[in-house]
Amino acid sequence: LAGIDIGGTKISIGVAKSPKNIQAQKVIPTPPNQTQALHLMLQTIRELAGNNRIHSLGISSPGPIDTKDGLILSPRHIPWRNV
């Protein structure tokens, strides 16, 4: 399992074997550039997971969100659009 909590100033990322068994976690600053942010989140998950496979991923993000297409549209405190 992996979880990402995207905020205006920081992104919290965790990897766990179960919801109650967190293996590793890290907090990184939220980059203003959305492409850089996506690469940094992926790199951090890979780093935290090590040789373990990630079977599911949950993401918490500020809205508005398009749940049908799975997009973060235009969060108020982050200069990202249609991620």
C-alpha positions in Angstrom: 0.0 0.0 0.0 1.1 3.6 -0.6 -0.5 6.8 0.4 0.0 10.4 -0.7 -1.4 13.5 1.0 -0.9 16.5 -1.2 -1.0 19.9 0.5 -0.2 23.5 -0.4 3.2 23.4 1.4 4.1 19.8 1.8 3.4 16.3 0.5 3.3 13.4 2.9 4.1 10.0 1.5 3.8 6.6 3.2 4.3 3.0 2.4 2.6 0.2 4.5 2.0 -3.5 4.6 -1.5 -2.8 5.9 -3.4 0.3 7.2 -2.0 -0.3 10.7 1.5 -1.4 9.7 3.3 1.7 8.3 6.8 0.7 7.0 8.2 4.1 5.9 7.1 7.7 5.5 8.6 10.9 4.3 7.4 14.6 4.0 8.6 16.6 1.0 8.0 20.3 0.1 5.2 20.7 -2.6 6.9 21.8 -5.8 5.1 24.5 -7.8 5.8 22.7 -11.0 3.3 19.8 -11.4 5.6 17.6 -13.6 8.4 18.0 -11.1 5.9 17.1 -8.3 4.8 13.9 -10.0 8.3 12.7 -10.6 9.3 13.5 -7.0 6.3 11.6 -5.6 7.0 8.6 -7.8 10.7 8.7 -6.9 9.9 8.9 -3.2 7.4 6.0 -3.3 10.0 3.9 -5.1 12.6 4.8 -2.5 10.3 4.0 0.5 9.0 0.8 -1.0 12.5 -0.6 -1.8 12.0 -4.1 -3.2 8.4 -4.3 -2.1 5.6 -4.1 -4.8 3.0 -1.4 -4.4 -0.4 -3.0 -5.0 -2.6 0.0 -4.2 -2.3 3.7 -3.9 -4.5 6.3 -2.2 -4.2 10.0 -2.9 -5.6 12.9 -0.8 -5.6 16.2 -2.6 -7.2 19.7 -2.4 -10.0 20.2 -4.8 -11.7 20.8 -7.0 -11.3 17.2 -8.3 -12.8 15.5 -11.4 -13.5 12.0 -9.9 -14.7 10.6 -13.2 -11.5 11.3 -15.1 -9.2 11.2 -12.0 -7.9 14.8 -12.2 -6.9 17.4 -9.8 -8.4 20.4 -11.6 -7.2 23.7 -10.0 -6.4 23.6 -6.3 -6.5 27.0 -4.7 -3.1 26.9 -2.9 -1.1 25.0 -5.6 -0.4 26.3 -9.1 -1.3 22.9 -10.7 -3.9 22.5 -13.4 -5.5 19.2 -14.7 -3.1 16.8 -13.1 
